[in-house]
Amino acid sequence: MDILKSPVKSSRSELIIAGIGTTVCLVITMAIWSSLVSNQPIWLLPGAYFLELMAGAVICFLAFLISLQRASLISWIYSGILVVFSILTGFTVGLLYFPVFIIFLGLSIYSDLKHKRPILAHLGIFLGAGVIQSGVMLAIVRIYTLYVYH
């Protein structure tokens, strides 16, 4: 079985939703980035998170654009990353990404319903991605603070 080719092409509505989510994510990130850079140099850690969020949005869009078989799964994973980012940033800049989370979560659910994929299994992937993202974020912050303050 070829995991790159999907038996069903992504629908126009899936592409539009993915495009909207990606555009909103990129615009929000660039707005935050430009406002931060105008006041101070961007730190490595927030910069890495912003790059991760932009890359995730673009990867989701490309997955639907080329009709990857696992496109909805990628969208579920990215949704888990987004919700954890929003929560762990204390709903500061992360709150601005909440609409992006809603868009990609809606895309994930819509795609699963349209192509008759297992939503509950993908919800488990969503939760797993969130747990992994939170562990990685907390570990990186801890390592970064130990490095900077020692």
Chimera marker file (.cmm) of the C-alpha trace (Angstrom):
<marker_set name="trace">
<marker id="1" x="0.000" y="0.000" z="0.000" r="1" g="1" b="0" radius="0.5"/>
<marker id="2" x="1.413" y="3.340" z="-1.031" r="1" g="1" b="0" radius="0.5"/>
<marker id="3" x="1.087" y="5.821" z="1.831" r="1" g="1" b="0" radius="0.5"/>
<marker id="4" x="1.748" y="8.810" z="-0.395" r="1" g="1" b="0" radius="0.5"/>
<marker id="5" x="-1.159" y="8.321" z="-2.760" r="1" g="1" b="0" radius="0.5"/>
<marker id="6" x="-4.684" y="8.548" z="-1.511" r="1" g="1" b="0" radius="0.5"/>
<marker id="7" x="-7.525" y="6.605" z="-3.133" r="1" g="1" b="0" radius="0.5"/>
<marker id="8" x="-9.645" y="9.738" z="-2.684" r="1" g="1" b="0" radius="0.5"/>
<marker id="9" x="-8.519" y="13.214" z="-3.715" r="1" g="1" b="0" radius="0.5"/>
<marker id="10" x="-8.889" y="16.047" z="-1.250" r="1" g="1" b="0" radius="0.5"/>
<marker id="11" x="-12.051" y="17.990" z="-1.920" r="1" g="1" b="0" radius="0.5"/>
<marker id="12" x="-12.118" y="21.645" z="-2.879" r="1" g="1" b="0" radius="0.5"/>
<marker id="13" x="-13.648" y="22.484" z="0.510" r="1" g="1" b="0" radius="0.5"/>
<marker id="14" x="-10.826" y="20.685" z="2.343" r="1" g="1" b="0" radius="0.5"/>
<marker id="15" x="-8.273" y="22.663" z="0.338" r="1" g="1" b="0" radius="0.5"/>
<marker id="16" x="-10.086" y="25.939" z="1.016" r="1" g="1" b="0" radius="0.5"/>
<marker id="17" x="-10.296" y="25.258" z="4.761" r="1" g="1" b="0" radius="0.5"/>
<marker id="18" x="-6.628" y="24.221" z="4.888" r="1" g="1" b="0" radius="0.5"/>
<marker id="19" x="-5.676" y="27.310" z="2.886" r="1" g="1" b="0" radius="0.5"/>
<marker id="20" x="-7.639" y="29.603" z="5.191" r="1" g="1" b="0" radius="0.5"/>
<marker id="21" x="-6.098" y="28.021" z="8.291" r="1" g="1" b="0" radius="0.5"/>
<marker id="22" x="-2.597" y="28.287" z="6.865" r="1" g="1" b="0" radius="0.5"/>
<marker id="23" x="-3.097" y="31.892" z="5.780" r="1" g="1" b="0" radius="0.5"/>
<marker id="24" x="-4.497" y="32.903" z="9.168" r="1" g="1" b="0" radius="0.5"/>
<marker id="25" x="-1.592" y="31.176" z="10.938" r="1" g="1" b="0" radius="0.5"/>
<marker id="26" x="1.033" y="32.843" z="8.744" r="1" g="1" b="0" radius="0.5"/>
<marker id="27" x="-0.559" y="36.296" z="9.076" r="1" g="1" b="0" radius="0.5"/>
<marker id="28" x="-0.846" y="36.006" z="12.879" r="1" g="1" b="0" radius="0.5"/>
<marker id="29" x="2.730" y="34.772" z="13.195" r="1" g="1" b="0" radius="0.5"/>
<marker id="30" x="4.167" y="37.478" z="10.975" r="1" g="1" b="0" radius="0.5"/>
<marker id="31" x="2.192" y="40.160" z="12.852" r="1" g="1" b="0" radius="0.5"/>
<marker id="32" x="3.443" y="38.911" z="16.217" r="1" g="1" b="0" radius="0.5"/>
<marker id="33" x="6.976" y="38.502" z="14.895" r="1" g="1" b="0" radius="0.5"/>
<marker id="34" x="7.113" y="42.010" z="13.422" r="1" g="1" b="0" radius="0.5"/>
<marker id="35" x="5.732" y="43.603" z="16.594" r="1" g="1" b="0" radius="0.5"/>
<marker id="36" x="8.222" y="41.725" z="18.783" r="1" g="1" b="0" radius="0.5"/>
<marker id="37" x="11.232" y="42.400" z="16.575" r="1" g="1" b="0" radius="0.5"/>
<marker id="38" x="10.464" y="46.128" z="16.486" r="1" g="1" b="0" radius="0.5"/>
<marker id="39" x="10.784" y="46.284" z="20.302" r="1" g="1" b="0" radius="0.5"/>
<marker id="40" x="13.487" y="43.705" z="21.046" r="1" g="1" b="0" radius="0.5"/>
<marker id="41" x="15.497" y="40.936" z="19.434" r="1" g="1" b="0" radius="0.5"/>
<marker id="42" x="13.488" y="37.716" z="19.187" r="1" g="1" b="0" radius="0.5"/>
<marker id="43" x="14.666" y="35.027" z="21.573" r="1" g="1" b="0" radius="0.5"/>
<marker id="44" x="15.603" y="31.616" z="20.277" r="1" g="1" b="0" radius="0.5"/>
<marker id="45" x="12.804" y="29.783" z="22.075" r="1" g="1" b="0" radius="0.5"/>
<marker id="46" x="9.811" y="31.859" z="20.914" r="1" g="1" b="0" radius="0.5"/>
<marker id="47" x="11.321" y="32.042" z="17.455" r="1" g="1" b="0" radius="0.5"/>
<marker id="48" x="11.505" y="28.244" z="17.300" r="1" g="1" b="0" radius="0.5"/>
<marker id="49" x="7.869" y="27.921" z="18.374" r="1" g="1" b="0" radius="0.5"/>
<marker id="50" x="6.724" y="30.431" z="15.766" r="1" g="1" b="0" radius="0.5"/>
<marker id="51" x="8.633" y="28.530" z="13.082" r="1" g="1" b="0" radius="0.5"/>
<marker id="52" x="7.082" y="25.270" z="14.278" r="1" g="1" b="0" radius="0.5"/>
<marker id="53" x="3.573" y="26.729" z="14.041" r="1" g="1" b="0" radius="0.5"/>
<marker id="54" x="4.133" y="28.127" z="10.555" r="1" g="1" b="0" radius="0.5"/>
<marker id="55" x="5.754" y="24.909" z="9.327" r="1" g="1" b="0" radius="0.5"/>
<marker id="56" x="2.899" y="22.819" z="10.725" r="1" g="1" b="0" radius="0.5"/>
<marker id="57" x="0.289" y="24.906" z="8.930" r="1" g="1" b="0" radius="0.5"/>
<marker id="58" x="2.159" y="24.713" z="5.631" r="1" g="1" b="0" radius="0.5"/>
<marker id="59" x="2.679" y="20.940" z="6.012" r="1" g="1" b="0" radius="0.5"/>
<marker id="60" x="-1.065" y="20.444" z="6.634" r="1" g="1" b="0" radius="0.5"/>
<marker id="61" x="-1.968" y="22.507" z="3.595" r="1" g="1" b="0" radius="0.5"/>
<marker id="62" x="0.506" y="20.625" z="1.393" r="1" g="1" b="0" radius="0.5"/>
<marker id="63" x="-0.792" y="17.281" z="2.686" r="1" g="1" b="0" radius="0.5"/>
<marker id="64" x="-4.292" y="18.177" z="1.503" r="1" g="1" b="0" radius="0.5"/>
<marker id="65" x="-3.020" y="19.809" z="-1.680" r="1" g="1" b="0" radius="0.5"/>
<marker id="66" x="-1.256" y="16.647" z="-2.857" r="1" g="1" b="0" radius="0.5"/>
<marker id="67" x="-3.956" y="14.397" z="-1.345" r="1" g="1" b="0" radius="0.5"/>
<marker id="68" x="-1.755" y="12.489" z="1.062" r="1" g="1" b="0" radius="0.5"/>
<marker id="69" x="-3.513" y="9.454" z="2.422" r="1" g="1" b="0" radius="0.5"/>
<marker id="70" x="-2.746" y="10.628" z="5.963" r="1" g="1" b="0" radius="0.5"/>
<marker id="71" x="-3.697" y="14.300" z="5.441" r="1" g="1" b="0" radius="0.5"/>
<marker id="72" x="-6.439" y="14.298" z="8.073" r="1" g="1" b="0" radius="0.5"/>
<marker id="73" x="-4.110" y="12.521" z="10.516" r="1" g="1" b="0" radius="0.5"/>
<marker id="74" x="-1.512" y="15.263" z="9.981" r="1" g="1" b="0" radius="0.5"/>
<marker id="75" x="-4.238" y="17.833" z="10.623" r="1" g="1" b="0" radius="0.5"/>
<marker id="76" x="-5.219" y="16.079" z="13.870" r="1" g="1" b="0" radius="0.5"/>
<marker id="77" x="-1.588" y="16.094" z="15.027" r="1" g="1" b="0" radius="0.5"/>
<marker id="78" x="-1.192" y="19.773" z="14.184" r="1" g="1" b="0" radius="0.5"/>
<marker id="79" x="-4.426" y="20.576" z="16.045" r="1" g="1" b="0" radius="0.5"/>
<marker id="80" x="-3.006" y="18.879" z="19.151" r="1" g="1" b="0" radius="0.5"/>
<marker id="81" x="0.164" y="20.943" z="18.855" r="1" g="1" b="0" radius="0.5"/>
<marker id="82" x="-1.846" y="24.167" z="18.487" r="1" g="1" b="0" radius="0.5"/>
<marker id="83" x="-4.099" y="23.602" z="21.500" r="1" g="1" b="0" radius="0.5"/>
<marker id="84" x="-1.134" y="22.801" z="23.745" r="1" g="1" b="0" radius="0.5"/>
<marker id="85" x="0.744" y="25.861" z="22.501" r="1" g="1" b="0" radius="0.5"/>
<marker id="86" x="-2.285" y="28.016" z="23.313" r="1" g="1" b="0" radius="0.5"/>
<marker id="87" x="-2.596" y="26.582" z="26.815" r="1" g="1" b="0" radius="0.5"/>
<marker id="88" x="1.097" y="26.519" z="27.758" r="1" g="1" b="0" radius="0.5"/>
<marker id="89" x="1.681" y="30.085" z="26.645" r="1" g="1" b="0" radius="0.5"/>
<marker id="90" x="-0.835" y="31.073" z="29.282" r="1" g="1" b="0" radius="0.5"/>
<marker id="91" x="-3.298" y="32.244" z="26.680" r="1" g="1" b="0" radius="0.5"/>
<marker id="92" x="-1.071" y="35.224" z="25.831" r="1" g="1" b="0" radius="0.5"/>
<marker id="93" x="0.110" y="35.014" z="22.213" r="1" g="1" b="0" radius="0.5"/>
<marker id="94" x="-1.238" y="31.475" z="22.163" r="1" g="1" b="0" radius="0.5"/>
<marker id="95" x="-4.739" y="32.882" z="22.431" r="1" g="1" b="0" radius="0.5"/>
<marker id="96" x="-4.238" y="34.438" z="18.999" r="1" g="1" b="0" radius="0.5"/>
<marker id="97" x="-3.678" y="30.932" z="17.604" r="1" g="1" b="0" radius="0.5"/>
<marker id="98" x="-6.935" y="29.589" z="18.998" r="1" g="1" b="0" radius="0.5"/>
<marker id="99" x="-8.860" y="30.425" z="15.777" r="1" g="1" b="0" radius="0.5"/>
<marker id="100" x="-6.202" y="28.516" z="13.817" r="1" g="1" b="0" radius="0.5"/>
<marker id="101" x="-6.751" y="25.563" z="16.165" r="1" g="1" b="0" radius="0.5"/>
<marker id="102" x="-10.520" y="25.730" z="15.571" r="1" g="1" b="0" radius="0.5"/>
<marker id="103" x="-10.020" y="25.862" z="11.791" r="1" g="1" b="0" radius="0.5"/>
<marker id="104" x="-7.686" y="22.850" z="11.691" r="1" g="1" b="0" radius="0.5"/>
<marker id="105" x="-9.745" y="20.861" z="14.202" r="1" g="1" b="0" radius="0.5"/>
<marker id="106" x="-12.817" y="21.527" z="12.065" r="1" g="1" b="0" radius="0.5"/>
<marker id="107" x="-10.863" y="20.463" z="8.987" r="1" g="1" b="0" radius="0.5"/>
<marker id="108" x="-9.807" y="17.249" z="10.730" r="1" g="1" b="0" radius="0.5"/>
<marker id="109" x="-13.354" y="16.354" z="11.740" r="1" g="1" b="0" radius="0.5"/>
<marker id="110" x="-14.801" y="17.333" z="8.348" r="1" g="1" b="0" radius="0.5"/>
<marker id="111" x="-12.206" y="15.291" z="6.463" r="1" g="1" b="0" radius="0.5"/>
<marker id="112" x="-12.779" y="12.231" z="8.653" r="1" g="1" b="0" radius="0.5"/>
<marker id="113" x="-16.536" y="12.434" z="8.204" r="1" g="1" b="0" radius="0.5"/>
<marker id="114" x="-16.257" y="12.994" z="4.459" r="1" g="1" b="0" radius="0.5"/>
<marker id="115" x="-13.899" y="10.069" z="3.869" r="1" g="1" b="0" radius="0.5"/>
<marker id="116" x="-15.410" y="7.820" z="6.571" r="1" g="1" b="0" radius="0.5"/>
<marker id="117" x="-12.262" y="7.679" z="8.694" r="1" g="1" b="0" radius="0.5"/>
<marker id="118" x="-12.166" y="6.773" z="12.416" r="1" g="1" b="0" radius="0.5"/>
<marker id="119" x="-12.676" y="10.027" z="14.345" r="1" g="1" b="0" radius="0.5"/>
<marker id="120" x="-12.210" y="8.428" z="17.769" r="1" g="1" b="0" radius="0.5"/>
<marker id="121" x="-8.869" y="6.897" z="16.793" r="1" g="1" b="0" radius="0.5"/>
<marker id="122" x="-7.756" y="10.239" z="15.410" r="1" g="1" b="0" radius="0.5"/>
<marker id="123" x="-8.924" y="11.951" z="18.596" r="1" g="1" b="0" radius="0.5"/>
<marker id="124" x="-6.481" y="9.670" z="20.418" r="1" g="1" b="0" radius="0.5"/>
<marker id="125" x="-3.739" y="10.822" z="18.037" r="1" g="1" b="0" radius="0.5"/>
<marker id="126" x="-4.757" y="14.435" z="18.758" r="1" g="1" b="0" radius="0.5"/>
<marker id="127" x="-4.433" y="13.842" z="22.512" r="1" g="1" b="0" radius="0.5"/>
<marker id="128" x="-1.145" y="11.982" z="22.073" r="1" g="1" b="0" radius="0.5"/>
<marker id="129" x="0.295" y="14.787" z="19.956" r="1" g="1" b="0" radius="0.5"/>
<marker id="130" x="-0.766" y="17.278" z="22.618" r="1" g="1" b="0" radius="0.5"/>
<marker id="131" x="0.893" y="15.279" z="25.393" r="1" g="1" b="0" radius="0.5"/>
<marker id="132" x="4.092" y="14.906" z="23.370" r="1" g="1" b="0" radius="0.5"/>
<marker id="133" x="4.096" y="18.610" z="22.455" r="1" g="1" b="0" radius="0.5"/>
<marker id="134" x="3.629" y="19.641" z="26.079" r="1" g="1" b="0" radius="0.5"/>
<marker id="135" x="6.443" y="17.343" z="27.198" r="1" g="1" b="0" radius="0.5"/>
<marker id="136" x="8.768" y="18.656" z="24.509" r="1" g="1" b="0" radius="0.5"/>
<marker id="137" x="7.888" y="22.301" z="25.246" r="1" g="1" b="0" radius="0.5"/>
<marker id="138" x="8.385" y="21.913" z="28.990" r="1" g="1" b="0" radius="0.5"/>
<marker id="139" x="11.652" y="20.003" z="28.528" r="1" g="1" b="0" radius="0.5"/>
<marker id="140" x="13.051" y="22.593" z="26.122" r="1" g="1" b="0" radius="0.5"/>
<marker id="141" x="12.062" y="25.465" z="28.416" r="1" g="1" b="0" radius="0.5"/>
<marker id="142" x="13.686" y="23.689" z="31.371" r="1" g="1" b="0" radius="0.5"/>
<marker id="143" x="16.896" y="22.991" z="29.453" r="1" g="1" b="0" radius="0.5"/>
<marker id="144" x="16.952" y="26.540" z="28.106" r="1" g="1" b="0" radius="0.5"/>
<marker id="145" x="16.521" y="28.084" z="31.568" r="1" g="1" b="0" radius="0.5"/>
<marker id="146" x="19.225" y="25.851" z="33.033" r="1" g="1" b="0" radius="0.5"/>
<marker id="147" x="21.577" y="26.864" z="30.236" r="1" g="1" b="0" radius="0.5"/>
<marker id="148" x="20.831" y="30.605" z="30.466" r="1" g="1" b="0" radius="0.5"/>
<marker id="149" x="20.871" y="30.905" z="34.256" r="1" g="1" b="0" radius="0.5"/>
<marker id="150" x="23.953" y="28.774" z="34.989" r="1" g="1" b="0" radius="0.5"/>
<link id1="1" id2="2" r="1" g="1" b="0" radius="0.2"/>
<link id1="2" id2="3" r="1" g="1" b="0" radius="0.2"/>
<link id1="3" id2="4" r="1" g="1" b="0" radius="0.2"/>
<link id1="4" id2="5" r="1" g="1" b="0" radius="0.2"/>
<link id1="5" id2="6" r="1" g="1" b="0" radius="0.2"/>
<link id1="6" id2="7" r="1" g="1" b="0" radius="0.2"/>
<link id1="7" id2="8" r="1" g="1" b="0" radius="0.2"/>
<link id1="8" id2="9" r="1" g="1" b="0" radius="0.2"/>
<link id1="9" id2="10" r="1" g="1" b="0" radius="0.2"/>
<link id1="10" id2="11" r="1" g="1" b="0" radius="0.2"/>
<link id1="11" id2="12" r="1" g="1" b="0" radius="0.2"/>
<link id1="12" id2="13" r="1" g="1" b="0" radius="0.2"/>
<link id1="13" id2="14" r="1" g="1" b="0" radius="0.2"/>
<link id1="14" id2="15" r="1" g="1" b="0" radius="0.2"/>
<link id1="15" id2="16" r="1" g="1" b="0" radius="0.2"/>
<link id1="16" id2="17" r="1" g="1" b="0" radius="0.2"/>
<link id1="17" id2="18" r="1" g="1" b="0" radius="0.2"/>
<link id1="18" id2="19" r="1" g="1" b="0" radius="0.2"/>
<link id1="19" id2="20" r="1" g="1" b="0" radius="0.2"/>
<link id1="20" id2="21" r="1" g="1" b="0" radius="0.2"/>
<link id1="21" id2="22" r="1" g="1" b="0" radius="0.2"/>
<link id1="22" id2="23" r="1" g="1" b="0" radius="0.2"/>
<link id1="23" id2="24" r="1" g="1" b="0" radius="0.2"/>
<link id1="24" id2="25" r="1" g="1" b="0" radius="0.2"/>
<link id1="25" id2="26" r="1" g="1" b="0" radius="0.2"/>
<link id1="26" id2="27" r="1" g="1" b="0" radius="0.2"/>
<link id1="27" id2="28" r="1" g="1" b="0" radius="0.2"/>
<link id1="28" id2="29" r="1" g="1" b="0" radius="0.2"/>
<link id1="29" id2="30" r="1" g="1" b="0" radius="0.2"/>
<link id1="30" id2="31" r="1" g="1" b="0" radius="0.2"/>
<link id1="31" id2="32" r="1" g="1" b="0" radius="0.2"/>
<link id1="32" id2="33" r="1" g="1" b="0" radius="0.2"/>
<link id1="33" id2="34" r="1" g="1" b="0" radius="0.2"/>
<link id1="34" id2="35" r="1" g="1" b="0" radius="0.2"/>
<link id1="35" id2="36" r="1" g="1" b="0" radius="0.2"/>
<link id1="36" id2="37" r="1" g="1" b="0" radius="0.2"/>
<link id1="37" id2="38" r="1" g="1" b="0" radius="0.2"/>
<link id1="38" id2="39" r="1" g="1" b="0" radius="0.2"/>
<link id1="39" id2="40" r="1" g="1" b="0" radius="0.2"/>
<link id1="40" id2="41" r="1" g="1" b="0" radius="0.2"/>
<link id1="41" id2="42" r="1" g="1" b="0" radius="0.2"/>
<link id1="42" id2="43" r="1" g="1" b="0" radius="0.2"/>
<link id1="43" id2="44" r="1" g="1" b="0" radius="0.2"/>
<link id1="44" id2="45" r="1" g="1" b="0" radius="0.2"/>
<link id1="45" id2="46" r="1" g="1" b="0" radius="0.2"/>
<link id1="46" id2="47" r="1" g="1" b="0" radius="0.2"/>
<link id1="47" id2="48" r="1" g="1" b="0" radius="0.2"/>
<link id1="48" id2="49" r="1" g="1" b="0" radius="0.2"/>
<link id1="49" id2="50" r="1" g="1" b="0" radius="0.2"/>
<link id1="50" id2="51" r="1" g="1" b="0" radius="0.2"/>
<link id1="51" id2="52" r="1" g="1" b="0" radius="0.2"/>
<link id1="52" id2="53" r="1" g="1" b="0" radius="0.2"/>
<link id1="53" id2="54" r="1" g="1" b="0" radius="0.2"/>
<link id1="54" id2="55" r="1" g="1" b="0" radius="0.2"/>
<link id1="55" id2="56" r="1" g="1" b="0" radius="0.2"/>
<link id1="56" id2="57" r="1" g="1" b="0" radius="0.2"/>
<link id1="57" id2="58" r="1" g="1" b="0" radius="0.2"/>
<link id1="58" id2="59" r="1" g="1" b="0" radius="0.2"/>
<link id1="59" id2="60" r="1" g="1" b="0" radius="0.2"/>
<link id1="60" id2="61" r="1" g="1" b="0" radius="0.2"/>
<link id1="61" id2="62" r="1" g="1" b="0" radius="0.2"/>
<link id1="62" id2="63" r="1" g="1" b="0" radius="0.2"/>
<link id1="63" id2="64" r="1" g="1" b="0" radius="0.2"/>
<link id1="64" id2="65" r="1" g="1" b="0" radius="0.2"/>
<link id1="65" id2="66" r="1" g="1" b="0" radius="0.2"/>
<link id1="66" id2="67" r="1" g="1" b="0" radius="0.2"/>
<link id1="67" id2="68" r="1" g="1" b="0" radius="0.2"/>
<link id1="68" id2="69" r="1" g="1" b="0" radius="0.2"/>
<link id1="69" id2="70" r="1" g="1" b="0" radius="0.2"/>
<link id1="70" id2="71" r="1" g="1" b="0" radius="0.2"/>
<link id1="71" id2="72" r="1" g="1" b="0" radius="0.2"/>
<link id1="72" id2="73" r="1" g="1" b="0" radius="0.2"/>
<link id1="73" id2="74" r="1" g="1" b="0" radius="0.2"/>
<link id1="74" id2="75" r="1" g="1" b="0" radius="0.2"/>
<link id1="75" id2="76" r="1" g="1" b="0" radius="0.2"/>
<link id1="76" id2="77" r="1" g="1" b="0" radius="0.2"/>
<link id1="77" id2="78" r="1" g="1" b="0" radius="0.2"/>
<link id1="78" id2="79" r="1" g="1" b="0" radius="0.2"/>
<link id1="79" id2="80" r="1" g="1" b="0" radius="0.2"/>
<link id1="80" id2="81" r="1" g="1" b="0" radius="0.2"/>
<link id1="81" id2="82" r="1" g="1" b="0" radius="0.2"/>
<link id1="82" id2="83" r="1" g="1" b="0" radius="0.2"/>
<link id1="83" id2="84" r="1" g="1" b="0" radius="0.2"/>
<link id1="84" id2="85" r="1" g="1" b="0" radius="0.2"/>
<link id1="85" id2="86" r="1" g="1" b="0" radius="0.2"/>
<link id1="86" id2="87" r="1" g="1" b="0" radius="0.2"/>
<link id1="87" id2="88" r="1" g="1" b="0" radius="0.2"/>
<link id1="88" id2="89" r="1" g="1" b="0" radius="0.2"/>
<link id1="89" id2="90" r="1" g="1" b="0" radius="0.2"/>
<link id1="90" id2="91" r="1" g="1" b="0" radius="0.2"/>
<link id1="91" id2="92" r="1" g="1" b="0" radius="0.2"/>
<link id1="92" id2="93" r="1" g="1" b="0" radius="0.2"/>
<link id1="93" id2="94" r="1" g="1" b="0" radius="0.2"/>
<link id1="94" id2="95" r="1" g="1" b="0" radius="0.2"/>
<link id1="95" id2="96" r="1" g="1" b="0" radius="0.2"/>
<link id1="96" id2="97" r="1" g="1" b="0" radius="0.2"/>
<link id1="97" id2="98" r="1" g="1" b="0" radius="0.2"/>
<link id1="98" id2="99" r="1" g="1" b="0" radius="0.2"/>
<link id1="99" id2="100" r="1" g="1" b="0" radius="0.2"/>
<link id1="100" id2="101" r="1" g="1" b="0" radius="0.2"/>
<link id1="101" id2="102" r="1" g="1" b="0" radius="0.2"/>
<link id1="102" id2="103" r="1" g="1" b="0" radius="0.2"/>
<link id1="103" id2="104" r="1" g="1" b="0" radius="0.2"/>
<link id1="104" id2="105" r="1" g="1" b="0" radius="0.2"/>
<link id1="105" id2="106" r="1" g="1" b="0" radius="0.2"/>
<link id1="106" id2="107" r="1" g="1" b="0" radius="0.2"/>
<link id1="107" id2="108" r="1" g="1" b="0" radius="0.2"/>
<link id1="108" id2="109" r="1" g="1" b="0" radius="0.2"/>
<link id1="109" id2="110" r="1" g="1" b="0" radius="0.2"/>
<link id1="110" id2="111" r="1" g="1" b="0" radius="0.2"/>
<link id1="111" id2="112" r="1" g="1" b="0" radius="0.2"/>
<link id1="112" id2="113" r="1" g="1" b="0" radius="0.2"/>
<link id1="113" id2="114" r="1" g="1" b="0" radius="0.2"/>
<link id1="114" id2="115" r="1" g="1" b="0" radius="0.2"/>
<link id1="115" id2="116" r="1" g="1" b="0" radius="0.2"/>
<link id1="116" id2="117" r="1" g="1" b="0" radius="0.2"/>
<link id1="117" id2="118" r="1" g="1" b="0" radius="0.2"/>
<link id1="118" id2="119" r="1" g="1" b="0" radius="0.2"/>
<link id1="119" id2="120" r="1" g="1" b="0" radius="0.2"/>
<link id1="120" id2="121" r="1" g="1" b="0" radius="0.2"/>
<link id1="121" id2="122" r="1" g="1" b="0" radius="0.2"/>
<link id1="122" id2="123" r="1" g="1" b="0" radius="0.2"/>
<link id1="123" id2="124" r="1" g="1" b="0" radius="0.2"/>
<link id1="124" id2="125" r="1" g="1" b="0" radius="0.2"/>
<link id1="125" id2="126" r="1" g="1" b="0" radius="0.2"/>
<link id1="126" id2="127" r="1" g="1" b="0" radius="0.2"/>
<link id1="127" id2="128" r="1" g="1" b="0" radius="0.2"/>
<link id1="128" id2="129" r="1" g="1" b="0" radius="0.2"/>
<link id1="129" id2="130" r="1" g="1" b="0" radius="0.2"/>
<link id1="130" id2="131" r="1" g="1" b="0" radius="0.2"/>
<link id1="131" id2="132" r="1" g="1" b="0" radius="0.2"/>
<link id1="132" id2="133" r="1" g="1" b="0" radius="0.2"/>
<link id1="133" id2="134" r="1" g="1" b="0" radius="0.2"/>
<link id1="134" id2="135" r="1" g="1" b="0" radius="0.2"/>
<link id1="135" id2="136" r="1" g="1" b="0" radius="0.2"/>
<link id1="136" id2="137" r="1" g="1" b="0" radius="0.2"/>
<link id1="137" id2="138" r="1" g="1" b="0" radius="0.2"/>
<link id1="138" id2="139" r="1" g="1" b="0" radius="0.2"/>
<link id1="139" id2="140" r="1" g="1" b="0" radius="0.2"/>
<link id1="140" id2="141" r="1" g="1" b="0" radius="0.2"/>
<link id1="141" id2="142" r="1" g="1" b="0" radius="0.2"/>
<link id1="142" id2="143" r="1" g="1" b="0" radius="0.2"/>
<link id1="143" id2="144" r="1" g="1" b="0" radius="0.2"/>
<link id1="144" id2="145" r="1" g="1" b="0" radius="0.2"/>
<link id1="145" id2="146" r="1" g="1" b="0" radius="0.2"/>
<link id1="146" id2="147" r="1" g="1" b="0" radius="0.2"/>
<link id1="147" id2="148" r="1" g="1" b="0" radius="0.2"/>
<link id1="148" id2="149" r="1" g="1" b="0" radius="0.2"/>
<link id1="149" id2="150" r="1" g="1" b="0" radius="0.2"/>
</marker_set>
